[in-house]
Amino acid sequence: MPCSRLATIKKQKRFQEVFANGKKFSTSNLFVVIECNEAATATIEYAVVASKKVSKRAVVRNRVKRLLREVLRQYVHLLLVGSAPVSAIILFWRTPVAKPSLIRLTDVFAEFMIIVEKFRNSCIKRQVDEENPDNID
């Protein structure tokens, strides 16, 4: 698939649609909702969330969101390998961070890679289930 363009989710209604219809994946620090749509275009919509539970300080929350956006920008192509056309992604950071210097891009990248593996495994499992509908585990 060619390079996809990233666009932010602007409307609350769209955010709620993605949250309701998307597949949910999580690690200890990161929670991701990925919406796969057959009519997906070359544009992938995304949203990044870091609530006040992460930190009371806006500086820390903004750093977490910047890191999440950067990881998504650099590695979104990893989600596109496969048969599931991704149309939207929402990233939530869960765990509290005391200082901005305590979270690094490598930490966020490691969490994102775990999510990518879970997403790929679910796509593979779905493909196998579609190919063998009689297979009952």
N, C-alpha and C positions, 0 to 999 in steps of 0.2 A: 504494500500500500504506500502511496506517495506521502511525503511529509504533510502532516496535518497542522492546521492552524489552531491555536488555542484562543478561545474567547471566554470572557468571564460570564457567569450566570448573573443577570441583572435583576430579574423579577423574582419575587418571593414565590409566586405560583409555580414557576419553572423549577425552583429549588425544591419545593414540596413534591412536585411530580417525580423528579429524579430520586428523591429520598424514598418515595413510596414504591416506585417501580424498579429501582436499581438493586443490584446484588451487593450485599454487605460483606466486607472483609475487615478483619481487625488483627492488630498485634497489641502488645502491652501499651505502646505509646501512640499508635496511629490507628484511626478508624477511617475506612474508605468506602464510599458508595459509588459503584460503577454501573452506569446504565448502558446496556447494549441494545441497539435498535437496528433493525434490518434496513431502515431508510436513513441510515447515518450518512452525513455528508462529510466533506473533508475538514470541517470545523468541529473541534471537540470543545464543548463548554465545560468550564470548571469553576469550582468555588473552593476557597480555603478558609477554614474556621479555626480560630484559637480563642476560646472563651476566657472569661476572667478567672476560671478555675486554673488555667495554665499559669497565670500570674496577674496580680493586681496592677502591675506596671505595664503601661502601653508599649514602652520600649521593648520589653521582652516579648510581648504578644506579637508585635510587628516583626521582630526578628524571626520568630517561629514561622510566621506567615511568609516572609520573604524566602526563607529556606525551603519551605514546602513548594512554593511557586517555582523556585529554581530547580529543584529536583524534578518536578513535573515537566518543566520546559526541556530539560536536558534528556530525560529518560522516558518520555511519553511513548516513544517509538517501541519500547519494550512491551507495552500493552497492546500495540497494534499487530503484533505477530500472532497470527491465529485466525480463526474463522469468525470470532465474535466482533462485529463492528461496534466500537465504542463511540457513544454519542455524548456522554457527559460523565464527569468525575467530581466528587466532592471529597475533600480531605479534611479530617478533623484531627487536631493534635490533642491528646488526652492528658498526659502527665504534666504535673507542675514543673516549672523551671524557675529557679531562684534568680539567676543572673543571665544576661544575654550571652556572656562568654561561656556559659556551661553547656550550651547546645551548639553543635557543629554540623556542617553539611554532611559529613560522613555518618553521623548518627541518624540523620533523617534519611539518607540514602539507604542505609542498612534496613531500616524499617520499610521503606518503599519497595525494596527488592523482595522482602518476605511477602508483601502484598501481591507483587507481580507473580511470584511463584504460585500463590494460592489462586489467583485469577486464572493463570494458565492451566493449573490442575483442574479447576472447575470447568473450563472450556473443553479440555480433553475428556473429562468424565461425561459431559453433556453430549459430545460427539459420539462416544462409545455407546451411550444409552440410546441415541437416535439411530445408530447403525444396527444395534441389537435390541429391539424392543421386547423380545421374548426372554431376555436374560434377566433373571430375578435373583438378586443377592440376598 
